[in-house]
Every structure is written in structure tokens, then in C-alpha cells.
């Protein structure tokens, strides 16, 4: 019995995660990052809850994406990736064409 209780306690400690105490709406994140809210909304669809994004629902099933601190960092990385991709395409427009 004692061993079983000890195993359960060990498993419980390993499964314990820090509680999320706050999130930032996409409007606030857009302000923080200095980016367009609609554009951030478009690229945030690439994120999963594990990436730090959640949906906050209001009346009428309207929702807004919201981000944890970790989610903001991940979104910032996506912003950088999308901007770099745009720079590459601008620098070499031939890359958009299919090559045999």
C-alpha cells in the first residue's frame, strides 16, 4: 500500500504544471508587438494550444484568440518567420515559380 501511494504521489508531481494566471488578447498582443491584429490572427491559426494560444468565447459564440507569455514568444517567432519568407520572395521573385 505504501509503495502504491508513493508511486501515485510521484506521478502526480510529474504531471503538475504551473497554472496559467493570465493571458493577453490578440488586440493587446498586436499592440505589444507593433503588428496588425488581422495579420496576427491569420498567422496564429498555425498555432496549437500547446503553443500557448487559447480561444476566449463571449456571447453568441464570438471568440478571440488569447496568448500566454509562452504563446506570445511563439507568435513572435512565427512573425519573424513570415517576415523572413516575405523578404526572400521580394529579393528573388523567381523562387515563386515552379522549377522542373
Residue frames relative to the residue before (quaternion, step in Angstrom):
aa qw qx qy qz dx dy dz
X 1.0000 0.0000 0.0000 0.0000 0.00 0.00 0.00
X 0.6652 0.5037 -0.3149 0.4523 3.57 0.90 -0.89
X 0.6356 0.5268 -0.3258 0.4607 3.56 1.00 -0.80
X 0.6469 0.5216 -0.3143 0.4589 3.57 0.95 -0.87
X 0.6559 0.4983 -0.3029 0.4793 3.60 0.96 -0.83
X 0.6475 0.5151 -0.3169 0.4638 3.57 1.00 -0.80
X 0.6381 0.5172 -0.3218 0.4710 3.59 1.01 -0.80
X 0.6510 0.5099 -0.3160 0.4651 3.59 0.93 -0.87
X 0.6546 0.5114 -0.3120 0.4611 3.58 0.94 -0.86
X 0.6455 0.5144 -0.3173 0.4669 3.59 0.98 -0.81
X 0.6545 0.5016 -0.3097 0.4733 3.57 0.93 -0.88
X 0.6469 0.5248 -0.3218 0.4500 3.59 0.92 -0.87
X 0.6525 0.5068 -0.3206 0.4632 3.61 0.95 -0.81
X 0.6738 0.5001 -0.2984 0.4549 3.58 0.96 -0.80
X 0.7049 0.4571 -0.2621 0.4748 3.58 1.09 -0.66
X 0.5309 0.6346 -0.4098 0.3840 3.58 1.24 -0.21
X 0.1033 -0.7814 0.6148 0.0286 3.52 -0.88 1.03
X 0.5822 -0.5493 0.4512 0.3946 3.54 -1.21 0.41
X 0.4455 -0.6931 0.5003 0.2662 3.55 -0.94 0.88
X 0.4132 -0.6645 0.5607 0.2708 3.54 -1.11 0.74
X 0.1798 -0.8233 0.5338 0.0698 3.56 -0.66 1.10
X 0.8030 0.0343 -0.0196 0.5947 3.57 1.22 -0.31
X 0.1041 -0.7506 0.6469 0.0852 3.52 -1.32 0.44
X 0.3340 -0.7192 0.5758 0.1992 3.54 -1.31 0.40
X 0.4377 -0.6800 0.5149 0.2845 3.58 -0.88 0.89
X 0.6489 -0.5269 0.3742 0.4015 3.54 -1.23 0.41
X 0.5980 0.5571 -0.3640 0.4466 3.60 1.09 -0.63
X 0.6717 0.4823 -0.2928 0.4801 3.58 0.96 -0.86
X 0.6449 0.5141 -0.3233 0.4640 3.59 0.97 -0.81
X 0.6175 0.5355 -0.3432 0.4627 3.60 1.00 -0.78
X 0.6514 0.5031 -0.3062 0.4784 3.57 1.00 -0.82
X 0.6635 0.5148 -0.3024 0.4509 3.58 0.92 -0.90
X 0.7507 0.3939 -0.2063 0.4886 3.58 0.95 -0.91
X 0.3914 -0.7294 0.4753 0.2981 3.58 1.24 -0.29
X 0.5286 0.6178 -0.4014 0.4216 3.57 1.13 0.71
X 0.6087 -0.5552 0.4289 0.3704 3.55 -1.31 0.38
X 0.5044 -0.6860 0.4396 0.2858 3.58 -0.80 1.03
X 0.6635 0.5065 -0.3161 0.4508 3.60 0.90 -0.87
X 0.6421 0.5136 -0.3214 0.4696 3.58 1.02 -0.78
X 0.6476 0.5042 -0.3207 0.4728 3.59 0.96 -0.81
X 0.6136 0.5459 -0.3406 0.4576 3.56 1.04 -0.77
X 0.6499 0.5255 -0.3098 0.4533 3.60 0.99 -0.85
X 0.7480 0.3977 -0.2464 0.4707 3.58 0.77 -0.93
X 0.5864 0.5918 -0.3792 0.4027 3.60 1.16 -0.42
X 0.5264 0.6295 -0.4240 0.3832 3.62 1.19 -0.27
X 0.5830 0.5763 -0.3655 0.4410 3.59 1.26 -0.27
X 0.6344 0.5591 -0.3175 0.4292 3.58 1.26 -0.34
X 0.2750 -0.7222 0.6156 0.1547 3.53 -1.30 0.56
X 0.6833 -0.4742 0.3375 0.4409 3.61 -1.18 0.30
X 0.6149 0.5552 -0.3462 0.4402 3.60 1.07 -0.67
X 0.6468 0.5193 -0.3054 0.4677 3.57 1.25 -0.44
X 0.6174 -0.5903 0.3347 0.3979 3.59 1.25 0.01
X 0.5649 0.5535 -0.4097 0.4545 3.59 1.12 0.58
X 0.0100 -0.7694 0.6385 0.0130 3.55 -1.10 0.75
X 0.3834 -0.6838 0.5617 0.2643 3.56 -1.28 0.30
X 0.1687 -0.7665 0.6146 0.0795 3.55 -0.87 1.02
X 0.2077 -0.8155 0.5349 0.0759 3.55 -0.53 1.24
X 0.1942 -0.7585 0.6163 0.0851 3.51 -1.20 0.75
X 0.7526 -0.3251 0.2782 0.5006 3.56 -1.25 -0.34
X 0.8189 0.2449 -0.1821 0.4861 3.56 -1.04 0.77
X 0.5507 -0.6457 0.3700 0.3781 3.58 1.21 0.46
X 0.3628 0.6763 -0.5416 0.3431 3.57 1.13 0.51
X 0.0172 -0.8049 0.5931 0.0102 3.55 -1.02 0.71
X 0.1756 -0.7436 0.6307 0.1358 3.49 -1.33 0.32
X 0.4704 -0.6437 0.5064 0.3285 3.57 -1.01 0.68
X 0.0517 -0.7679 0.6378 0.0289 3.54 -1.15 0.68
X 0.2447 -0.8042 0.5374 0.0676 3.54 -1.09 0.77
X 0.3971 -0.6479 0.5926 0.2670 3.51 -1.18 0.69
X 0.6914 -0.4204 0.3435 0.4767 3.59 -1.26 0.00
X 0.6338 0.5243 -0.3091 0.4773 3.57 1.03 -0.85
X 0.6465 0.5318 -0.3052 0.4539 3.57 1.03 -0.82
X 0.6274 0.5216 -0.3349 0.4712 3.57 1.04 -0.76
X 0.6371 0.5166 -0.3280 0.4688 3.59 0.97 -0.80
X 0.6695 0.4887 -0.3001 0.4721 3.59 0.94 -0.85
X 0.6413 0.5087 -0.3258 0.4731 3.58 1.00 -0.79
X 0.6164 0.5417 -0.3392 0.4599 3.59 1.02 -0.79
X 0.6412 0.5122 -0.3218 0.4722 3.60 1.01 -0.77
X 0.6395 0.5108 -0.3242 0.4744 3.60 1.00 -0.78
X 0.6111 0.5413 -0.3428 0.4648 3.58 1.02 -0.80
X 0.6670 0.5009 -0.3010 0.4621 3.58 0.87 -0.95
X 0.6465 0.5178 -0.3174 0.4617 3.59 0.96 -0.85
X 0.6830 0.4827 -0.2914 0.4643 3.59 0.86 -0.94
X 0.6494 0.5037 -0.3241 0.4686 3.60 0.99 -0.74
X 0.6457 0.5098 -0.3190 0.4705 3.58 1.00 -0.80
X 0.6324 0.5195 -0.3280 0.4718 3.59 0.99 -0.78
X 0.6528 0.5088 -0.3117 0.4667 3.59 0.96 -0.84
X 0.6381 0.5194 -0.3280 0.4641 3.60 1.01 -0.80
X 0.6521 0.5195 -0.3165 0.4525 3.58 0.95 -0.85
X 0.6714 0.4904 -0.2998 0.4678 3.57 0.94 -0.86
X 0.6417 0.5122 -0.3193 0.4733 3.57 1.06 -0.72
X 0.6780 0.4978 -0.2871 0.4584 3.57 0.99 -0.85
X 0.8027 0.0906 -0.0243 0.5889 3.60 1.05 -0.72
X 0.1686 -0.8365 0.5141 0.0869 3.60 0.25 1.26
X 0.5691 0.6066 -0.3878 0.3972 3.63 1.15 -0.43
X 0.5595 0.6181 -0.3914 0.3895 3.61 1.17 -0.39
X 0.6110 0.5551 -0.3576 0.4368 3.58 1.20 -0.36
X 0.6170 0.5395 -0.3455 0.4569 3.59 1.22 -0.34
X 0.4795 -0.6467 0.5128 0.2981 3.54 -1.13 0.70
X 0.1746 -0.7658 0.6100 0.1043 3.55 -0.99 0.83
X 0.5328 -0.6540 0.4302 0.3214 3.59 -0.99 0.80
